[in-house]
Amino acid sequence: MGMYLNSRFPYEEYKNIAGTRFFVDKSAMLDEVISSMAVDGQRYLCITRPRRFGKSVMANMVGAFFGRAVDGKCLFDRLQIAESANYEKYRNQYDVISIDFSRMPRDCSSYQQYITRIQDGINQELMKAYPRLGLSLEGAVWDNLQLIFEEEWGKFVFVIDEWDAIFHKAFITEGDRMDFLAFLKNLLKGQPYVELAYMTGVLPIAKYSSGSELNMFQEYNMAVSERYGTYFGFLEAEVDSLFHIYRQTAKNPRITRKELKRWYDGYQTASGERLYNPRSVVCALTDNQLRNYWTSSGPYDEIFYYIKNNIEDIREELVLMVSGERVKSAVQEYAATATELASRSQIYSAMVVYGLLAYDAETGEVMIPNKELMDRFNELLLSKDSLGYVYKLAKESERMLKATLWGDTETMIQILKFAHDTESPILSYNSEIELSAVVNLVYLSARDRYRVEREDKAGEGYVDFIFYPQRQGDENIILELKVDATPEEAIRQIKEKNYALRFQGKLGEKPKYTGRVLAVGISYSRKTKEHACRVEALTLPSGSPCRALS
């Protein structure tokens, strides 16, 4: 028993997770790991995912299941893996060496200090477990393991978590990276004592292993690898089950299922299944509060890091994505390891790898996955003056909302003209999509007071924008866009299709939104290059007539 060899830590950590209220049983993955190892002869598995997507939980599960440190029968008997024909044959049958590469020595300032602690730690524990073999503390770990195999037929399962953590440390040089890859190669590649090497991380291994260092690993990522895709992140049905538990156990449940989806859904497996951010879902249900749990500090600065060197190429596409659109882009996950992100493809690829964007493998499009991330992108647009005209328009959004609420259509037209006069292809208004993107931008700060939905089902059709107020008594806003038409036609459509009924809620329920309903029509003429606006207060069936504002 030790920190590396047959550690109790994986079992205790997984047992703690499995005993929580919002635990999701993903133990069926163990059967696939066994199949890879025993049937397909694939002993080297590397699963890469964004942070907080369950990598460490699953690594601890693997260590707890295969390892001899603790008999896991009482833990695993109640999980899905117990139904497998392989369950008894493989449970707790192996010596496991667990290495969490994110753990640092005290006051660590060099790679040598870092790797020596790991090598000496493993050697000391091997010497204690095999005292008669004369193993060497100063020798290479792989030499000691080779001797154990020769003398005892000893084989090991390696569980390696956060393999790439060391690459994010300031003291690591390019030479250190090469030494680290050589360490992993010597420890694992072609070694007869390796029964299984299960490795996790965020970054792809192939970029760092451009030669043959780690080419024995079969790598599975979220963007394009279908296998193991459903085991990291929560599926729709799994969130349904968790939400049911929440409704049954929370003292005063305040989260709706729809809100949970809007905040944390939006990722997907390579085979197209929807995925929720697991940490955020669990934290939200535990705290009974929806907020940003995924990034604890500097959220928009983290996003800005990836785009700062090439703002011009992606600025307009950021506007499209913040308005809810998707953008075509090839994803090359190796780009996440590039020192300088030069092209839009590299930038988007890195952001997909780190979970800042979602990727649809079927359509080849990237998008902002959910409200949790959308809020961070909004902050970016409102805070970074290096974004040029995008920043300037976003800063005008507070004035735009105020003008709308007051029916000041002259100011609204002035701001839209300012938007159109900037030099940008997105402002050519070749379709209502571009107009929608710009309108979304000039109303960006409204998201502090409103939940803004695009193309929401309302009344008898779909409306361009609905602004749901966060504060009781604020005006409700319906915004309809027209190209080569009039704002009066937009208002007429809002009335004829009864879009305002969206604010009344379901039959028999107390209306959630009680303020005025403002119908806003915005049009653009491609012939005259001019905008026109109209704001009119509507009458709901249960309300009283309100005057037109303009």
C-alpha positions as CSV (number, residue, x, y, z in Angstrom):
1,M,0.0,0.0,0.0
2,G,1.4,3.4,-0.9
3,M,0.8,6.6,-2.8
4,Y,1.5,5.0,-6.2
5,L,1.4,1.2,-5.8
6,N,-1.9,-0.2,-4.7
7,S,-3.0,3.1,-3.3
8,R,-6.3,3.2,-1.4
9,F,-6.9,6.7,-2.8
10,P,-8.8,5.8,-6.0
11,Y,-11.2,3.5,-4.1
12,E,-11.9,6.1,-1.4
13,E,-12.4,8.9,-4.0
14,Y,-14.7,6.9,-6.2
15,K,-16.6,5.5,-3.2
16,N,-17.2,9.1,-2.0
17,I,-18.5,10.1,-5.4
18,A,-20.7,7.0,-5.7
19,G,-22.3,7.8,-2.4
20,T,-23.5,11.3,-3.3
21,R,-27.0,12.3,-4.1
22,F,-26.3,13.2,-7.7
23,F,-24.0,10.3,-8.7
24,V,-24.4,9.0,-12.2
25,D,-23.3,5.4,-12.8
26,K,-20.9,5.2,-15.7
27,S,-19.3,1.9,-14.6
28,A,-20.4,0.1,-17.9
29,M,-17.3,1.7,-19.4
30,L,-15.2,-0.8,-17.4
31,D,-16.6,-3.6,-19.7
32,E,-15.4,-1.7,-22.8
33,V,-11.9,-1.2,-21.2
34,I,-11.8,-4.9,-20.4
35,S,-12.8,-5.7,-24.0
36,S,-10.0,-3.4,-25.3
37,M,-7.5,-5.0,-23.1
38,A,-8.5,-8.7,-23.2
39,V,-10.2,-9.1,-26.6
40,D,-8.8,-6.5,-28.9
41,G,-5.3,-6.5,-27.5
42,Q,-5.3,-2.7,-27.1
43,R,-3.5,-2.2,-23.7
44,Y,-2.9,1.5,-24.2
45,L,-5.9,3.9,-23.9
46,C,-5.8,7.7,-23.7
47,I,-9.0,9.6,-23.2
48,T,-8.8,13.4,-23.6
49,R,-11.6,15.7,-22.5
50,P,-12.0,19.3,-21.4
51,R,-11.4,19.9,-17.7
52,R,-14.2,19.1,-15.3
53,F,-15.7,16.5,-17.6
54,G,-15.3,13.5,-15.3
55,K,-11.8,12.4,-16.3
56,S,-10.5,12.0,-12.8
57,V,-13.7,10.3,-11.5
58,M,-13.4,7.7,-14.2
59,A,-9.7,7.2,-13.6
60,N,-10.4,6.6,-10.0
61,M,-13.1,4.1,-11.0
62,V,-10.7,2.2,-13.1
63,G,-8.1,2.1,-10.3
64,A,-10.7,1.1,-7.7
65,F,-12.1,-1.7,-9.9
66,F,-8.9,-3.3,-11.0
67,G,-6.7,-2.7,-7.9
68,R,-6.0,-5.0,-5.0
69,A,-5.8,-2.3,-2.4
70,V,-9.4,-2.5,-1.3
71,D,-12.0,-5.2,-2.0
72,G,-14.6,-3.3,-4.1
73,K,-17.4,-5.8,-4.0
74,C,-19.7,-3.8,-1.8
75,L,-19.1,-0.8,-4.0
76,F,-19.4,-2.3,-7.4
77,D,-22.0,-4.9,-6.7
78,R,-24.7,-2.2,-7.0
79,L,-23.4,-0.7,-10.2
80,Q,-23.9,-1.5,-13.8
81,I,-20.6,-3.3,-14.2
82,A,-21.8,-6.1,-11.8
83,E,-24.1,-7.3,-14.6
84,S,-21.1,-8.0,-16.9
85,A,-19.8,-11.6,-17.4
86,N,-16.4,-10.1,-16.8
87,Y,-17.2,-8.7,-13.4
88,E,-15.9,-11.3,-11.0
89,K,-13.0,-12.3,-13.3
90,Y,-11.4,-8.8,-13.3
91,R,-12.5,-7.1,-10.1
92,N,-9.6,-6.3,-7.8
93,Q,-7.2,-8.7,-9.5
94,Y,-4.3,-6.4,-10.3
95,D,-1.5,-4.5,-8.8
96,V,-2.2,-0.9,-9.9
97,I,0.2,1.9,-10.2
98,S,-1.6,5.2,-10.0
99,I,0.1,8.5,-11.0
100,D,-1.6,11.9,-10.9
101,F,0.7,14.1,-12.8
102,S,-1.0,17.2,-11.6
103,R,0.3,16.7,-8.1
104,M,3.4,18.7,-7.4
105,P,6.2,18.4,-4.8
106,R,6.4,21.1,-2.2
107,D,8.1,24.3,-3.5
108,C,8.6,22.6,-6.9
109,S,10.6,24.7,-9.3
110,S,12.2,22.3,-11.7
111,Y,11.3,19.3,-13.9
112,Q,14.0,17.2,-12.2
113,Q,12.5,17.8,-8.8
114,Y,9.1,16.9,-10.1
115,I,10.0,13.7,-11.9
116,T,12.5,12.5,-9.2
117,R,9.7,12.6,-6.6
118,I,7.6,10.3,-8.8
119,Q,10.4,7.9,-9.7
120,D,11.7,7.6,-6.1
121,G,8.2,7.2,-4.8
122,I,7.4,4.3,-7.1
123,N,10.8,2.7,-6.5
124,Q,10.4,2.9,-2.7
125,E,7.0,1.2,-2.8
126,L,8.2,-1.5,-5.2
127,M,11.2,-2.3,-2.9
128,K,8.8,-2.6,0.0
129,A,6.4,-4.9,-1.9
130,Y,9.2,-7.1,-3.3
131,P,12.0,-7.0,-0.6
132,R,13.8,-10.2,-1.8
133,L,14.4,-9.0,-5.3
134,G,17.1,-6.5,-4.5
135,L,15.5,-3.6,-6.3
136,S,17.4,-0.3,-6.6
137,L,16.1,3.0,-5.4
138,E,18.5,4.9,-7.7
139,G,17.6,2.7,-10.7
140,A,15.1,3.4,-13.4
141,V,11.5,2.5,-12.5
142,W,11.2,0.4,-15.7
143,D,14.3,-1.7,-14.8
144,N,12.8,-2.5,-11.4
145,L,9.4,-3.4,-13.0
146,Q,11.2,-5.5,-15.6
147,L,12.9,-7.5,-12.8
148,I,9.6,-8.0,-11.0
149,F,8.1,-9.4,-14.3
150,E,11.1,-11.7,-14.8
151,E,11.2,-13.1,-11.3
152,E,7.5,-13.0,-10.3
153,W,5.6,-12.7,-13.6
154,G,4.3,-9.5,-12.1
155,K,2.0,-7.4,-14.3
156,F,0.5,-4.0,-13.5
157,V,-2.4,-1.8,-14.5
158,F,-1.2,1.8,-14.9
159,V,-3.8,4.5,-14.2
160,I,-2.3,7.9,-15.3
161,D,-4.4,11.0,-14.6
162,E,-3.7,14.5,-16.1
163,W,-0.8,13.3,-18.1
164,D,-0.3,16.8,-19.7
165,A,-0.5,18.8,-16.4
166,I,3.2,19.3,-16.4
167,F,3.2,21.2,-19.7
168,H,1.3,24.0,-18.2
169,K,4.0,24.8,-15.6
170,A,6.1,27.9,-16.1
171,F,9.4,26.2,-15.2
172,I,9.0,23.5,-17.9
173,T,11.3,23.9,-20.9
174,E,11.1,22.3,-24.3
175,G,13.9,20.0,-23.3
176,D,11.9,19.0,-20.2
177,R,8.9,18.1,-22.4
178,M,11.1,15.8,-24.4
179,D,12.5,14.2,-21.3
180,F,9.0,13.7,-19.9
181,L,7.8,12.0,-23.1
182,A,10.9,9.8,-23.0
183,F,10.0,8.9,-19.4
184,L,6.5,7.8,-20.4
185,K,7.9,5.9,-23.3
186,N,10.5,4.0,-21.3
187,L,7.9,3.3,-18.5
188,L,5.2,2.0,-20.8
189,K,6.0,1.3,-24.4
190,G,6.4,-2.4,-25.3
191,Q,6.9,-3.3,-21.7
192,P,5.7,-6.9,-20.8
193,Y,4.7,-5.9,-17.3
194,V,2.0,-3.5,-18.7
195,E,-1.4,-5.3,-18.5
196,L,-3.2,-2.0,-19.1
197,A,-2.2,1.7,-19.4
198,Y,-5.3,3.9,-18.9
199,M,-4.4,7.6,-19.3
200,T,-6.4,10.8,-19.2
201,G,-5.7,14.5,-20.0
202,V,-6.9,17.6,-21.8
203,L,-4.3,17.9,-24.5
204,P,-3.9,15.4,-27.4
205,I,-0.8,13.1,-27.1
206,A,-0.1,12.9,-30.8
207,K,1.2,16.5,-31.1
208,Y,3.8,16.0,-28.4
209,S,4.6,12.5,-29.7
210,S,5.3,13.4,-33.3
211,G,7.8,10.6,-33.5
212,S,7.2,7.2,-31.9
213,E,7.3,8.0,-28.2
214,L,3.7,7.4,-27.4
215,N,2.3,6.1,-30.6
216,M,1.2,2.9,-28.8
217,F,-1.7,4.7,-27.3
218,Q,-5.1,4.6,-28.9
219,E,-6.5,8.1,-28.3
220,Y,-10.2,9.0,-27.8
221,N,-11.3,12.6,-27.8
222,M,-14.7,14.2,-27.6
223,A,-14.7,15.9,-31.0
224,V,-14.3,12.9,-33.4
225,S,-14.0,9.7,-31.4
226,E,-17.3,7.9,-30.9
227,R,-16.1,5.2,-28.5
228,Y,-16.3,6.1,-24.8
229,G,-18.2,9.3,-25.9
230,T,-21.2,8.7,-23.5
231,Y,-19.1,8.2,-20.4
232,F,-17.8,11.7,-20.0
233,G,-20.4,14.4,-19.5
234,F,-24.1,13.8,-18.7
235,L,-26.6,12.6,-21.3
236,E,-30.2,13.9,-21.5
237,A,-31.7,10.9,-19.7
238,E,-29.1,11.1,-17.0
239,V,-29.9,14.7,-16.3
240,D,-33.6,13.9,-16.3
241,S,-32.9,11.4,-13.5
242,L,-30.8,13.8,-11.5
243,F,-33.5,16.5,-11.9
244,H,-36.1,14.1,-10.5
245,I,-33.9,13.4,-7.5
246,Y,-33.4,17.2,-7.1
247,R,-37.2,17.8,-7.1
248,Q,-37.7,15.1,-4.6
249,T,-35.0,16.1,-2.1
250,A,-34.4,19.9,-2.4
251,K,-36.2,21.8,0.4
252,N,-37.3,24.6,-1.9
253,P,-36.4,23.6,-5.5
254,R,-35.9,26.8,-7.6
255,I,-34.4,25.4,-10.8
256,T,-36.5,24.3,-13.8
257,R,-35.5,21.5,-16.1
258,K,-35.6,24.0,-19.0
259,E,-33.2,26.3,-17.3
260,L,-30.8,23.5,-16.5
261,K,-30.7,22.7,-20.2
262,R,-30.2,26.3,-21.2
263,W,-27.3,26.8,-18.8
264,Y,-25.3,23.6,-19.1
265,D,-26.3,21.7,-22.3
266,G,-24.9,22.2,-25.7
267,Y,-21.9,19.8,-26.0
268,Q,-22.2,16.6,-27.9
269,T,-20.5,13.3,-28.6
270,A,-19.0,12.5,-31.9
271,S,-22.0,10.4,-32.7
272,G,-24.4,13.3,-32.1
273,E,-25.7,12.7,-28.5
274,R,-26.3,15.7,-26.4
275,L,-23.9,16.3,-23.4
276,Y,-24.2,18.5,-20.4
277,N,-21.3,19.9,-18.4
278,P,-21.3,17.4,-15.5
279,R,-19.6,19.5,-12.8
280,S,-21.9,22.4,-13.4
281,V,-25.1,20.3,-13.4
282,V,-24.1,18.7,-10.0
283,C,-23.1,22.0,-8.5
284,A,-26.2,23.8,-9.6
285,L,-28.5,21.0,-8.2
286,T,-26.5,20.8,-5.0
287,D,-26.5,24.6,-4.4
288,N,-30.1,25.0,-5.8
289,Q,-28.7,27.9,-7.9
290,L,-27.9,28.4,-11.5
291,R,-24.6,30.2,-12.1
292,N,-21.2,29.8,-13.7
293,Y,-19.4,26.9,-11.9
294,W,-17.1,25.8,-14.7
295,T,-14.6,28.7,-14.6
296,S,-13.9,30.1,-11.2
297,S,-11.9,33.2,-12.1
298,G,-11.0,35.3,-15.2
299,P,-13.5,33.6,-17.5
300,Y,-13.5,36.1,-20.4
301,D,-9.7,36.6,-20.1
302,E,-9.3,32.8,-20.6
303,I,-11.3,33.0,-23.8
304,F,-9.5,36.1,-24.9
305,Y,-6.2,34.3,-24.6
306,Y,-7.0,32.1,-27.6
307,I,-8.2,34.9,-29.9
308,K,-5.9,37.9,-29.0
309,N,-3.3,37.1,-31.7
310,N,-5.8,36.9,-34.6
311,I,-8.9,39.0,-33.7
312,E,-9.5,40.3,-37.3
313,D,-10.1,36.8,-38.7
314,I,-12.7,35.8,-36.2
315,R,-14.2,39.0,-34.9
316,E,-17.3,38.9,-37.2
317,E,-17.8,35.2,-36.5
318,L,-17.7,35.9,-32.7
319,V,-20.6,38.2,-33.3
320,L,-22.5,35.5,-35.1
321,M,-21.8,32.9,-32.4
322,V,-22.8,35.3,-29.6
323,S,-26.1,35.8,-31.5
324,G,-26.6,32.0,-31.4
325,E,-25.3,31.1,-34.9
326,R,-22.9,28.3,-35.8
327,V,-19.7,28.8,-37.8
328,K,-18.1,26.3,-40.2
329,S,-14.6,25.3,-39.1
330,A,-12.4,22.2,-39.4
331,V,-11.2,21.1,-36.0
332,Q,-7.6,20.0,-35.7
333,E,-7.2,19.2,-32.0
334,Y,-3.4,19.2,-32.3
335,A,-3.7,22.9,-32.6
336,A,-4.4,23.2,-28.9
337,T,-0.7,22.6,-28.2
338,A,0.5,25.3,-30.6
339,T,2.6,28.1,-29.0
340,E,1.0,30.7,-31.2
341,L,-2.5,30.2,-32.5
342,A,-2.2,31.9,-35.9
343,S,-5.3,30.8,-38.0
344,R,-9.0,30.8,-37.2
345,S,-9.0,26.9,-37.5
346,Q,-6.3,26.7,-34.8
347,I,-8.1,29.1,-32.6
348,Y,-11.4,27.3,-32.8
349,S,-9.7,23.9,-32.5
350,A,-8.0,24.9,-29.3
351,M,-11.3,26.3,-27.9
352,V,-13.1,23.1,-28.7
353,V,-10.4,21.0,-26.9
354,Y,-10.6,23.2,-23.8
355,G,-14.4,23.1,-23.9
356,L,-14.9,26.8,-24.6
357,L,-16.7,26.0,-27.8
358,A,-18.8,22.9,-28.9
359,Y,-18.3,21.1,-32.1
360,D,-20.8,19.3,-34.3
361,A,-18.9,16.6,-36.1
362,E,-21.7,15.9,-38.6
363,T,-22.0,19.5,-39.9
364,G,-18.4,20.6,-39.2
365,E,-19.6,23.6,-37.2
366,V,-18.5,25.2,-33.9
367,M,-20.8,27.1,-31.6
368,I,-21.1,28.5,-28.1
369,P,-22.7,25.6,-26.2
370,N,-24.8,27.2,-23.5
371,K,-25.6,30.2,-21.3
372,E,-22.7,29.5,-18.9
373,L,-20.3,30.0,-21.7
374,M,-22.4,32.6,-23.6
375,D,-22.2,34.9,-20.5
376,R,-18.4,34.7,-20.7
377,F,-18.4,35.6,-24.4
378,N,-20.7,38.5,-23.6
379,E,-18.2,39.8,-21.0
380,L,-15.5,39.5,-23.6
381,L,-17.3,41.6,-26.2
382,L,-18.1,44.3,-23.5
383,S,-14.6,44.4,-22.0
384,K,-12.0,44.2,-24.7
385,D,-11.5,47.4,-26.8
386,S,-9.0,45.5,-29.0
387,L,-12.1,44.0,-30.6
388,G,-12.5,47.3,-32.4
389,Y,-16.0,48.1,-33.7
390,V,-17.5,45.0,-32.0
391,Y,-16.5,46.4,-28.6
392,K,-17.8,49.9,-29.6
393,L,-21.2,48.5,-30.7
394,A,-21.5,46.3,-27.6
395,K,-20.8,49.4,-25.4
396,E,-23.7,51.2,-27.2
397,S,-26.0,48.4,-26.2
398,E,-27.0,50.0,-22.9
399,R,-28.0,53.2,-24.7
400,M,-29.9,51.0,-27.3
401,L,-32.0,49.3,-24.6
402,K,-32.8,52.6,-22.9
403,A,-33.9,54.1,-26.2
404,T,-36.1,51.1,-26.9
405,L,-37.8,51.3,-23.5
406,W,-38.5,55.0,-24.0
407,G,-39.6,54.6,-27.6
408,D,-36.8,56.8,-28.8
409,T,-36.6,55.5,-32.4
410,E,-34.3,58.3,-33.6
411,T,-31.6,57.1,-31.2
412,M,-32.2,53.5,-32.2
413,I,-31.8,54.4,-35.9
414,Q,-28.7,56.4,-35.1
415,I,-27.0,53.4,-33.3
416,L,-28.0,51.0,-36.1
417,K,-26.6,53.4,-38.7
418,F,-23.3,53.6,-36.7
419,A,-23.2,49.8,-36.8
420,H,-23.8,49.7,-40.6
421,D,-21.3,52.4,-41.4
422,T,-18.4,50.3,-39.9
423,E,-16.3,48.3,-42.4
424,S,-17.3,44.7,-42.0
425,P,-18.8,42.0,-44.2
426,I,-21.2,40.9,-41.6
427,L,-22.9,44.3,-41.8
428,S,-23.7,44.0,-45.5
429,Y,-27.1,42.5,-44.4
430,N,-27.2,39.9,-47.2
431,S,-29.8,38.0,-45.1
432,E,-31.8,38.4,-41.9
433,I,-29.1,36.3,-40.1
434,E,-26.6,39.1,-40.4
435,L,-29.2,41.7,-39.4
436,S,-30.1,39.5,-36.4
437,A,-26.4,39.2,-35.4
438,V,-25.9,43.0,-35.4
439,V,-29.2,43.6,-33.6
440,N,-28.1,41.0,-31.0
441,L,-24.8,42.9,-30.6
442,V,-26.4,46.3,-30.1
443,Y,-28.7,44.8,-27.4
444,L,-25.9,42.9,-25.7
445,S,-26.1,44.6,-22.3
446,A,-29.8,43.8,-22.2
447,R,-28.8,40.3,-21.1
448,D,-28.0,41.8,-17.6
449,R,-31.8,42.5,-17.2
450,Y,-33.4,40.0,-19.7
451,R,-33.2,36.4,-20.8
452,V,-32.9,36.9,-24.5
453,E,-34.2,34.1,-26.7
454,R,-33.9,33.8,-30.4
455,E,-36.4,32.2,-32.8
456,D,-38.5,31.2,-29.7
457,K,-41.9,29.5,-30.4
458,A,-44.4,32.2,-29.6
459,G,-48.1,32.3,-30.3
460,E,-48.7,31.0,-33.8
461,G,-45.1,31.1,-35.1
462,Y,-41.5,31.9,-34.4
463,V,-40.3,35.4,-33.4
464,D,-36.8,36.7,-34.0
465,F,-36.1,37.9,-30.4
466,I,-38.1,37.7,-27.1
467,F,-36.7,39.5,-24.1
468,Y,-37.9,37.9,-20.9
469,P,-37.4,40.3,-17.9
470,Q,-35.4,39.1,-14.9
471,R,-37.0,41.7,-12.6
472,Q,-40.7,41.9,-11.7
473,G,-42.5,44.7,-13.5
474,D,-39.9,45.3,-16.2
475,E,-41.3,45.7,-19.8
476,N,-41.5,42.5,-21.9
477,I,-40.0,43.0,-25.3
478,I,-40.8,41.2,-28.6
479,L,-38.5,42.2,-31.5
480,E,-39.1,41.3,-35.1
481,L,-36.7,42.1,-37.9
482,K,-37.4,42.7,-41.6
483,V,-35.1,43.2,-44.6
484,D,-36.6,45.2,-47.5
485,A,-39.9,45.7,-45.6
486,T,-41.2,48.2,-43.0
487,P,-41.2,48.2,-39.2
488,E,-45.0,48.5,-39.4
489,E,-45.1,45.1,-41.2
490,A,-43.0,43.6,-38.4
491,I,-45.4,45.0,-35.7
492,R,-48.3,43.7,-37.7
493,Q,-46.7,40.2,-37.8
494,I,-46.2,40.3,-34.0
495,K,-49.9,41.1,-33.5
496,E,-51.3,38.7,-36.1
497,K,-49.3,35.8,-34.8
498,N,-50.1,36.6,-31.1
499,Y,-46.4,36.5,-30.1
500,A,-47.3,38.4,-26.9
501,L,-49.1,35.3,-25.5
502,R,-45.6,33.9,-24.8
503,F,-45.5,36.0,-21.7
504,Q,-48.8,34.6,-20.3
505,G,-47.4,31.2,-19.4
506,K,-49.4,28.0,-19.4
507,L,-53.2,27.8,-18.9
508,G,-54.1,27.9,-15.2
509,E,-50.7,29.2,-14.1
510,K,-50.2,32.6,-12.5
511,P,-48.5,34.9,-15.2
512,K,-44.8,35.2,-14.5
513,Y,-44.4,38.4,-16.6
514,T,-46.7,41.2,-15.6
515,G,-45.2,44.4,-17.1
516,R,-46.0,46.0,-20.5
517,V,-45.4,44.2,-23.7
518,L,-43.4,46.3,-26.2
519,A,-43.5,45.2,-29.8
520,V,-40.3,46.4,-31.6
521,G,-40.0,46.4,-35.4
522,I,-36.6,47.0,-37.0
523,S,-36.2,47.0,-40.8
524,Y,-33.4,47.6,-43.2
525,S,-33.7,48.6,-46.9
526,R,-30.9,47.3,-49.1
527,K,-31.8,49.9,-51.7
528,T,-31.6,53.0,-49.5
529,K,-29.2,51.5,-47.0
530,E,-31.4,52.9,-44.2
531,H,-32.9,51.5,-41.0
532,A,-36.4,52.2,-39.7
533,C,-37.8,51.4,-36.2
534,R,-41.1,51.4,-34.4
535,V,-41.9,50.6,-30.8
536,E,-45.5,49.9,-29.8
537,A,-47.0,48.8,-26.5
538,L,-49.5,46.0,-27.0
539,T,-52.7,45.0,-25.2
540,L,-52.8,41.5,-23.7
541,P,-56.2,39.8,-23.4
542,S,-56.2,40.3,-19.6
543,G,-54.6,43.7,-19.7
544,S,-55.6,47.3,-20.6
545,P,-54.8,49.2,-23.8
546,C,-51.4,51.0,-23.9
547,R,-50.5,53.9,-26.1
548,A,-48.1,53.5,-29.1
549,L,-44.7,54.9,-28.3
550,S,-43.8,56.0,-31.8
